[in-house]
Amino acid sequence: MSSYYVGLDVHQASICIAVLNAAGKLVMESVVETSAATVLDSLKGLRGRVEVTFEEGTHAAWLYDVLHKTKAGVIVCDPRKNRLLQDGNKSDRVVARKLAQLLRAGLLSPVYHGERGTRDLKELARSYEYLVEDSTRVMNRLKALYRGRAIACAGTDVYKPQQRDAWLAKLQGAGARARAERLYSELDHLTGLRREARRMLVTECRRHPAAKVLLAVPTLGVVRVAQLIAAVVTPHRFRTKRQFWSYCGLAVVTRSSADHEPGGAGLRRRRKAPATRGLTASHNRTLKYVFKSAALTAPRCGPLKAWYGELLARGLRPEPARVTVARKIAAVTPAVWKAGAPFDAGRLSSGAA
């Protein structure tokens, strides 16, 4: 059976296609319009086993759904790990060829796109997160306006509607007051949209069977659970908790070299411990936020409060202690999710992290 490896360089108006055969020879190259029909027509003539790849980006979810209906294998690759694309000349044709070469060599890092069952939850989670970011940005601008005029504005009183007249009176000049009024108006509008988005997100989250199980995990509220389900989709993607930690940005990066030395009749492994270099930099930022924010509530959570206090009693500083708690929660979460069983406080034993 013939094998073909297809690299797609996707842009808003066009898609550059490069096709390699099993021997690595370029057998077809073309530029087509960015549409489902043209992409499918370009692949119709390929008989045998076909594998297609393109980079994660704006069009990735749409193109994945289009190609997933065909018999071709589809890999959406992580552009941050395609170092080969940065070497030498760069053009649409060159990038498409290099993607096909990496696909043929098996050197691509896939990006999970999952099933369609969580697409609505993903969109609602993104909508809520964007509104939270926009609201925070407006609130920061309001405080910057007052701080720029040496007006102390610590706390949240500056945002409260019933106190706005008093705060506006502190501003000298009609221009500054007009600017503050527009920011307050924008904040009110975003706050209403944010509440509506949260309500829709919570409603959609509770429709998923996993929500009931995950809501029993300490410190995981309904919004965090919604973000978790939207980002992970299924816990069976991860074989071990360490793989999940790496995806969440909670795994420790280690570096070592010259790991073996002469000893006895052959070589033996050095006893020197590998050097640590912080946490994984390439990760899902939403999941890291979910677990680290959940760890912030550990001192107020019954099952975790005593264990967190024990970490501090051992001499661990609060920041690494919270990271340890976040790893603990991230270890328990997929285990409970996979089992589909209620949360057991025994899973918070020291072996869980």
N, C-alpha and C positions, 0 to 999 in steps of 0.2 A: 504494500500500500504506500502511495506517495505521501510525503509529509511536507507541509508548507508552514512557514513562520512569517507572520504578517505584522509589520510595525506601522502604527498610525501616529502621525504628528497632527494633532487636532487643533484647529483654530476657529475663530468665530465664523469666517466666511468659507474656509476651505480645509480639506483634510488631505495630507500627503500620505500615500500608501506605498510601502515597499514590501515585496514578497521574496523570501528566500526559500530555496528548496532544501532537502535534507543535507546536501553537500555544501550548503552555504553560498550557492550561486544566486545572484539576483535574476529572477525570472520575470518580474513584472514591477513596474513603477508608474504611478499615475497621481494626478491631483484632481480631486473631485469636490463638488460643492458639499458643504456641511448639511446633510439631510439624511434621513434614514434610508430613503429609496436608493440614493446614489451609492451609499456604503454597501448595502446589501447586494446591489447589482455588481459591484466590483468583486465581491467574493463568490458570486455564483459559479464562475468558471473554474474554481479550484476544486478538484476532485481528490478525495483521500482525507487524511487527517490534517485539520487546519487549526492552528493556534494563533490567536490574535492578542496583541498587547498595545496599550497606550498609557500615557501618564495620568495620574490623578489630577483633576482640575475642574474647571467650571462645567464642562460637558461630560464629565466622567460618568455620573449616575445615569444620564440620558442614554449615552452610547452603550453603557453596560447593559441596560434593559433592551436596547435594540439588538445587540449581538447575542444576548443570552437566549433569544428565541431561535437562533440557528444552531447547527450541530457543532460549531466551532468552539474550541476552548478559549475562554477569555480571561486575561490577566490584566488587572488595573495595577500598574506598578507605582512605587513610591519615587517621585522625582528627586527627592533629597539623597537617594542612595545610588543614582545613576551617574557615577563619576565619569564614565566613558564619554558621556555627552558633552562634558566640559572641555575635552581635549580637542585640539585642532580646529579646523574651520567649522562653522555652524550655519546651517540652513535647514529648511523644512525637509528637503530630500536627505540630507546627511543625518538628521535626527531620526527620521523614519527608518533608515538603513541600520543605524546603530541600535535602535530599539529591537529590530528584527534579529540582529546578531546577538544581543543580550538574551533575548527570548530563546533562541536556538541553543545557546550555551547554558541555559538554566541559571542565569545570574541575576534575575530580577527579584525584588522584594514586593510581594503582592499586597495590595490594599483591600481589605475585606469590604464587600458591599452588601452581603447578606440577602435576606429574603425581603419580599415586598410587604410582609405583614407589619413591619414597623415603620414604613415610609411616612405615614401620617404622623406618628409619634415623633419621628425625626424632625419633620418640618415644624411641628408645634414647639418642640424643644428649642430649635434654632430661633424661632420667632420670639420666644420668651427670653432667651439669652441675649438677643440683640436689643430688645427693649430694656433689659436690665442695664446693659452697657450704655445705651443712649441716655437713660435716666441718670446713671452715675456721672456721665460726662457733663450733663446740664447742671447737676448738683455741684460738681467741682468748679464749674465756671461761675456759679453764683457765689461760692465762698471766695474764689479768686477775686471777684469784683469787690467784695468787702475788705478782704485782706490787703488788696492793693491800695486801699485808702486808710490803712491802719485801724480798721474796725474789727475788734475781736468777734469771732463768730463760731466758736467751738460748739460742738453738740449738734442737735438737729432742730433747734428752735427756729433757725433762720429759714427752714423749709415749711413751717407750719402755716396754713392759710390764715388762722386767726391772729397771727402775730406779724403779718407781712406789712401792714401799714406802719407799724413801729420801726421795722427794719428799713423800709423805703425812706422814712423820714430822716434816717441817719446819713443818707447819700446827698452830697452837695452837687447841685447841677441837674438840669432837666435831662441832659443826655444820659447820665449815669442811671437816673431813675427810670427812664424809658427803656434802657437796656435791661435793667433788672426786671421790669414788668414783663418784657417779652420772654425772658428766661423763666419767670414764674409761670407764665401762660404755657410755655412749652413743657415745663415740668408737669403741670396739671394734666395736659393732654397725654403725655407719655405714661403718667401714673394710671390713668384710666385704661389705656391700651394694655399696660402691663398686667393689671388685675384681670382684664378679660382674657389675655393670653394664658395667664396662670390657671384660670378656671377651666379653659379648654384643654390645657395640658394635663391637669389633674383628672379630668373626666376621661380623656383618652387613655391615660396611664392605667386607671382602674379597670379598664376592659381587658388588660393583658393578664393571663393567669399567673405570671411570675410576680406581679405586683404584690399580691397578698402575702407571698412567701418573703419577699425582700423587705416589705414594710415592718416585718417583725425583727429585723436586724437592728441592734441599737444604733442610734444616731442617724439612721437613714430615714429622712422624711419623704413625703410623697413627691416633692419636686426633685430631690436627689435620685430617688428610685426611677422617676421618669427619664431623667438624663442618663442614668445608668443603663436602662433597657434600650434606649435609643442608640447609645454608643456601642454597646456590646452585642445586642441582638440575641446571641446565644452563648452561654458559658462554655459550651462544648468546643468552641474554637481554641480553648486553652487547655492543654493536657495537665499542666501543673500550676500551682500558685505562683511559682517563680516566673513563668511565662506571662501570667496576668500582671504581676508586679512590674515587669519590664514594659508592658503595654501601657500601664498606668503611670509610668515615670517614677516608680517607687523602688526599682531594683538598683542595687549598688554596682557601679562600674569598677572593675578591677583591672590592673595592668601588671603583667609579669613577663620576664624574659630569662633565657638560659635556665629553664626549669629543671634540667637534669645535670648531674655531675658524676664523674667516675667514682665508683664505689664497689668494693668486692670484685666479683668476676665480670661485672658489667656496669650499667648505669643505674643510678638511683635518683629519685626525685628530691630536689632541694627542700629543706624544711622552712625556708624563708617564706613568710606569708606574702601574698600579692599585695601591691599597693592599691589603695582605694582612691577613686577619682570622682567622688560624688555620685549623684543619681543619674539615671539614663536621661540623656538630653532629647532623644527622639521618642516621643510618646504622645498619647492622646491627652490633650490639655484639659478637656472637659472632665475626664475620669480622675485626673490628678486633683483638680479642683474639688470634685465631689468627695473624694476620700480625705483630703487634707482639711476641708471645711467640716467634714463629719468628725474628724479627730479633735477639732477645736471645742466640740461639745462634750468630749469625753469626761472632763472633770465634773460635769453635771449629770452624767449617765450612770445609773446604778451598776450594771454589769462591768463597766469599764472604769468606774471611778476609783475603786480600790487598786486595780492593776496599774493605772496611771500614777497613782500616789506611790506605789511600790517602785516604779521606775525612777521617780524623783528622789525617793529615799536612797536608792543605790548610788546617787550622785550624778545621774543623767540630767543634762540641762533640759529646760522645757521644750526647746525647738526639736532636738533629736528625739525626745520622748514622744512628741506629737507625731513625728514621722513613723516611729515604731508603732504607735497606736493606729495610724493610717494603714500601715502594712498589715496589722492584725485584722482590721475590718475588711481590707481587700482580700485577705486570705479566707475569711469566713464567708464572704458574700458569694463567690462562685461555688463553694462547697454546698451551701444551703440551696442555691439556685439549681444546681445539678441534681441534688437529691429530691428537690421538690417537697422537702419536709419542713416542719416548723423549726424556728431557731432554737438551738440548744445552748444554754450558757456554758456548757462544758467545752464548746468549741473555742472559747476564749482562753483556754489553757495556754501555757507558755509554748507548747509545741506548734500552735497554729501560726505563729509568725517566725 
